[in-house]
Each structure stands twice: as structure tokens, then as C-alpha cells.
Amino acid sequence: MSTDTTCLIVGGGPAGMIAGLLLARAGVEVTVLEKHADFLRDFRGDTVHPSTLRLLDELGLGARFDALPQSRLERVAFPVGEHSVTIADFRRLRTSRGYIAMVPQWDLLDLLSDSAHEEPTFTLRMNTRVTDLLWEDGRVVGVCHEGPDGPGETRARLTLACDGRGSLLRDLSGLQRREFPAEIDAWWFRLPGSAPQEFALAPRAGEGRFMVVFPREGYLQIAYIGRKGTDAQLRERGIAAFREDIAELAPEFAERAEALGSMDEVKHLDVRVDRLRRWHTDGLLCIGDAAHAMSPVGGVGINLAVQDAVGAATLLAGPLRKDGPTPAELARVRRRRLLPTVVVQTLQRLIHRNVVTPILAGRRAGPPKPVVGLLRRFPALTRVPAFLIGMGVRSEHAPVFAWRAPQAPRAPRSTSPGSSGSARS
Ligand SMILES: Cc1cc2nc3c(=O)[nH]c(=O)nc-3n(C[C@H](O)[C@H](O)[C@H](O)COP(=O)(O)OP(=O)(O)OC[C@H]3O[C@@H](n4cnc5c(N)ncnc54)[C@H](O)[C@@H]3O)c2cc1C
């Protein structure tokens, strides 16, 4: 089966769904291909930052987002001795939403999908895995895919690679990556119960490892950080030894750790920090994790992917409505989004070197003492980390064509496997 569209988006993660929604609101015919049958999959982070909250308000989706089950993080604090010190206070930001919302990523993606389906030019094909690029005269003209109806091709004027950190399209396109050393890996798991919200993101450190706890509605999402390359060793030691690690790092969780049945419940994240030297080739543009894999430090991957999508839709909606985009127009997206990416990755690498590595080496239990002292003395400075994490450099506003009046919450529409919405065949 062969299909034509104007903009083909590969990957229905945060970057792909935001780009799809915005371009559809611009009247561009857009098709999103997503390999999974639904958005319900492994935990992949669920932090929605103030700049994304502002964007949702501009898109008219603020009230619908507020109706999703969520917890809110207004500040990040570290326990220091008997007390705690606030590192980032989001209430100090000049925005109406001074907090990070913790929402399961699938709920956010469902909301974006529901909203995009209200546009007649939007198509989402779930259960459709892209397997190859289609080239003509050195130009990408679409993709090959496998779906519920068997193999097929979709041709498009622009293919937007939003297929994440392991991007197949990036690899097939031959675009070159620059990798930065990341000496840590992360393991994610859940424990039942609750914990004080303000200690979210505060590390519980021990020799060679530490844990960061994210309190959620009814459970704790926990990141266990250890040295890179130790996944096999951790699994070989088994679940009983892992439960002991948890109890050592956070004795108050010792009993709850019994809820972990096996190491299968502990998901390994191979931490990588990289970015493409060029984000496009003729007919193809990479954004989000496909263009730059981020460290989990600061939990900014979703936000940056969303901001890339807004930047791309803002610059490319016009050319897509005409005959474009040209390679020069695609290059403008990277120029717009490079500074925020470089700033975040540089900060993450600095934090790896000056905070994470010393904690793993058992030399320190939190941020450097002079930083803690400064933030204690001048609490207004907590606005700086809050800004860098919550808003970021060059945070994007919704383009005018995508603004809508506030919409009332409604029952979510489920995304069914196979194709949905409209498509030009
Ligand atoms: C365990 C874990 C925890 C994380 N925690 C956080 C956090 O707390 N906060 C945060 O901000 N970030 C977090 N991140 C990072 C965050 O998930 C990413 O930065 C963000 O999702 C990037 O968005 P994206 O749309 O670029 O890519 P992704 O979200 O990775 O989406 C890519 C999509 O493409 C689809 N896809 C891939 N290949 C194909 C193909 N061949 N054909 C069709 N579809 C395809 C995938 O199924 C997926 O839906 C975490 C990541 C992981 C793995």
C-alpha cells in the first residue's frame, strides 16, 4: 500500500505528537507513524515543565491537562544534615504555573492525540513500524513501514524523524553524531506508598551508587544511579541484593522494597549524551531525542523535545503549505534549537562531573558546599536553577496559527491500533 502526505512524522512521542498537532492546526496534511499499538508502555519520564504547561495553555489545552491525574512539584530540596536546602524554587518563576507537573507520559500523549484528531488534516497510524527510508535522487521522499495491513510506503515532502534516542532514521540517513562521555547508567523501578514531595530529586547516596525518588500519586518512581556498564553485574547479584541496596540508601524504604518481585521490574537506561552535527538532509529533519539524547539529570528530555517540535512547526508550517521546505529552511530549525540544546547538555555534563561523580565516589552526598551555602544565604538565587530546569533558554511560545481558546475537560478518546483520522491515499 502506498500513501502520500505532506509531512510524515515518524514516532508518536512528545516531539512527534506536538509537531503533528501544531502542523495539523496550520492546515498542513500530516501523518504520524508510531510502532506501538498504544501510548501505554514503559515508564519514560513524566515531568511536564512550566514552559510546556504555558504552551498547553496557549494551545487551549490547559484545563484538559489539569483534569489528568497528576502531582505537582513546586521546589526541589536536598536534605542537608537535620535540615533541607532548596535548590530550585519554581514558584519564583515569572509564569502562572510555577511547578513541574508529574503526569504519566501516556496521558499527555493521549491528550495531544485527542486534540490533534480534531483537525481534519491529521492522521495517526499506530502499530506501524518504519523499516527504511525511501530515497530519490539523493533526497528522502518518505519511508517503508510494516503495519496491521502488512508492508507499505508513505511518501511525503518532509519526513520528520521523532523516533527517539535509538533513531533508525538518523542512522539510515548517515547524519553524524557527536558523543559525550557519560559515566553513569540509570535503573528505574516503582515502590508502593508516598514520600514528601519536596524531596523529589534529592539523592540518597552510598558508595558507588545513589537513588533519586519521585513521589507520584499512590507510588514512588525511583531512579537508581550507578556506574556505566554494571547492568549485567547488578542483575547477576539478583533482586535480594538489590533490595538490600535500597534499604542501605534509604532505610525508610526497606520494607517497601519487598514489593519488588524480580529484577525484571528494574528497567535499565543506558545513559547517553550526544547530538547530531547536522540535523537534516534534503527531505528529512531530526528533532527531539533523535537529534540529541539527553542525560536524565534535571529531567529535561521531554521538555526539550516539545520545544524542538514547536520551533520546527513554527518555521516549517509556511514552507510546507507551499512547495517546501528547502534544505536551507530545514537548517534554520537546528540554528534556532542548537543554543538551548548546547546549554542543557553543557550543564548536565558539569553536573555529572561536579555532583554525580563525587557522589558515586562517596566523596559527597549532594551539591558542592559553596553552592548550598549560597542558596541558603540568598534564597532568591533558587530562581536560577528553577529557570534553567523549568523554562530553559529560548523557551518556545505556540505559533499564532496554533492558539485556541481554553477548552473544557472532556472524556479522553482512545487511540485504536491501525490507522485513524484522515489520509490522502
Ligand atoms: C526510563 C526513562 C526515564 C526518563 N525520565 C525522564 C524524565 O523524568 N523527564 C524527562 O523530561 N525526560 C525523561 N526521559 C527522557 C524522555 O523520555 C525523552 O527525552 C523524550 O521522551 C524524548 O521525546 P521524543 O519524542 O524525542 O522521543 P521518544 O519519547 O523516545 O519517542 C519516540 C517515539 O518513536 C517511536 N518509534 C521509534 N522507532 C520507531 C519506528 N521505527 N517506527 C515507528 N515508531 C518508532 C517510539 O515508539 C516512540 O513512541 C526518560 C527516558 C527514559 C528511557
The ligand as an ORCA input file, in Angstrom:
! r2SCAN-3c Opt
* xyz 0 1
  C      13.434      5.391     31.713
  C      13.416      6.812     31.231
  C      13.100      7.839     32.094
  C      13.076      9.171     31.669
  N      12.720     10.149     32.535
  C      12.544     11.414     32.086
  C      12.006     12.437     32.931
  O      11.685     12.222     34.099
  N      11.819     13.670     32.401
  C      12.158     13.954     31.097
  O      11.985     15.096     30.668
  N      12.671     13.008     30.291
  C      12.840     11.752     30.740
  N      13.309     10.780     29.902
  C      13.687     11.147     28.541
  C      12.430     11.344     27.700
  O      11.660     10.172     27.712
  C      12.838     11.717     26.297
  O      13.808     12.762     26.302
  C      11.647     12.216     25.498
  O      10.608     11.263     25.559
  C      12.059     12.464     24.062
  O      10.935     12.622     23.273
  P      10.955     12.217     21.733
  O       9.573     12.455     21.241
  O      12.086     12.888     21.064
  O      11.313     10.666     21.709
  P      10.563      9.427     22.398
  O       9.747      9.855     23.535
  O      11.596      8.397     22.627
  O       9.557      8.950     21.278
  C       9.992      8.238     20.150
  C       8.791      7.502     19.588
  O       9.146      6.932     18.348
  C       8.613      5.618     18.283
  N       9.458      4.885     17.328
  C      10.768      4.572     17.472
  N      11.216      3.914     16.394
  C      10.159      3.810     15.536
  C       9.991      3.249     14.252
  N      10.994      2.621     13.610
  N       8.778      3.329     13.649
  C       7.744      3.966     14.270
  N       7.844      4.498     15.518
  C       9.029      4.446     16.129
  C       8.718      5.112     19.708
  O       7.833      4.037     19.952
  C       8.335      6.364     20.486
  O       6.958      6.470     20.711
  C      13.373      9.450     30.317
  C      13.692      8.422     29.438
  C      13.708      7.116     29.883
  C      14.036      5.999     28.901
*
